[in-house]
Amino acid sequence: MYPIGRVNDIFEKTYPFAWLGILAEAAPSWEELIYANHENGFALFSMRSPKITRLYLQCRPDEDLSKWSDDRVWENLEKRLSFPGDKAIQRGKILQKSVTTMRSFVVEPMRYGRLFLAGDAAHVVPPTGAKGMNLAVGDVWLLAQALATFYAKGHTDLLESYSDRCLRRVWKAQRFSWWMTSLLHRFDQNDAFEYRRQLAELDYLTTSRAAATVLAENYVGLPWHS
Ligand SMILES: Cc1cc2nc3c(=O)[nH]c(=O)nc-3n(C[C@H](O)[C@H](O)[C@H](O)COP(=O)(O)OP(=O)(O)OC[C@H]3O[C@@H](n4cnc5c(N)ncnc54)[C@H](O)[C@@H]3O)c2cc1C
């Protein structure tokens, strides 16, 4: 049995930037998500429905939202997400504006005695890889099976192995989220070498089938038991 009172280990990393996110009443300008590494910072275009878009700009963790008028937000999105010859981004009424700080966090094991942890209570990823909710659902799937087996048959093996089985997947998602974040953001302390390295990696990703397959496998999601 897992000893009650054992101290959990915490692994944590914070990032020197945040995301200024908006929800806008605007039809999506493109059919695909767009991730941009711009000299002014990261930007992301995504959509929620045929009439609602969700967009993000890299900003400072202590960014003062009162200094970001709607026009300033749209101007920065247009600058970071525009491509020569492409159509302009569709503007619309901004329904929500917020700043999300970025961190990586894992607590091990994902239990304390008879208390089992799942989702953000046990691990947080930076949103770049879009893995947070997926990890939470994965945890609950495994925990539900373990609890059902315990109450139906009295077996504790799935409960005992719950944390180890989750953590293998959690750490792979942590690695992927950290990699996406490092690839796409501007770090204040980065020198010209680091920027060239990021560009070379993006070039490799978009020209090598092997590299694109690795990205796709991780982005779509690894198997439950990997
Ligand atoms: C800006 C942003 C974008 C994101 N985008 C994505 C994405 O594209 N894809 C993805 O997979 N993930 C994404 N995530 C991450 C995702 O939202 C979280 O990882 C996920 O919601 C975690 O689920 P959870 O159930 O563990 O926690 P939560 O969704 O936070 O649920 C916890 C619930 O507990 C409630 N609660 C808290 N304290 C108490 C209390 N004392 N008593 C009772 N109830 C309480 C809260 O109100 C909340 O409803 C994003 C997160 C952010 C911030």
The ligand as an ORCA input file, in Angstrom:
! r2SCAN-3c Opt
* xyz 0 1
  C      -5.904     29.952    -22.161
  C      -5.924     28.436    -22.054
  C      -6.057     27.669    -23.230
  C      -6.092     26.281    -23.142
  N      -6.230     25.549    -24.305
  C      -6.264     24.208    -24.246
  C      -6.397     23.431    -25.447
  O      -6.509     23.956    -26.552
  N      -6.390     22.071    -25.330
  C      -6.275     21.438    -24.129
  O      -6.259     20.194    -24.085
  N      -6.166     22.160    -22.972
  C      -6.165     23.516    -23.005
  N      -6.055     24.241    -21.854
  C      -5.875     23.540    -20.576
  C      -7.182     23.014    -20.004
  O      -8.154     24.057    -19.911
  C      -6.920     22.425    -18.606
  O      -5.759     21.635    -18.627
  C      -8.093     21.552    -18.179
  O      -9.259     22.357    -18.066
  C      -7.789     20.867    -16.824
  O      -8.948     20.206    -16.396
  P      -9.192     19.947    -14.848
  O     -10.517     19.249    -14.777
  O      -8.009     19.277    -14.244
  O      -9.253     21.384    -14.177
  P     -10.339     22.539    -14.402
  O     -10.884     22.520    -15.809
  O      -9.652     23.792    -13.920
  O     -11.513     22.142    -13.445
  C     -11.419     22.294    -12.048
  C     -12.806     22.665    -11.557
  O     -12.776     22.617    -10.123
  C     -13.492     23.746     -9.657
  N     -13.000     24.016     -8.285
  C     -11.842     24.592     -7.916
  N     -11.763     24.658     -6.577
  C     -12.874     24.100     -6.104
  C     -13.366     23.850     -4.785
  N     -12.668     24.195     -3.703
  N     -14.565     23.246     -4.672
  C     -15.288     22.872     -5.762
  N     -14.867     23.072     -7.022
  C     -13.684     23.670     -7.184
  C     -13.178     24.853    -10.647
  O     -14.154     25.863    -10.606
  C     -13.224     24.077    -11.963
  O     -14.517     24.026    -12.535
  C      -6.004     25.632    -21.891
  C      -5.893     26.409    -20.726
  C      -5.846     27.787    -20.804
  C      -5.746     28.598    -19.515
*
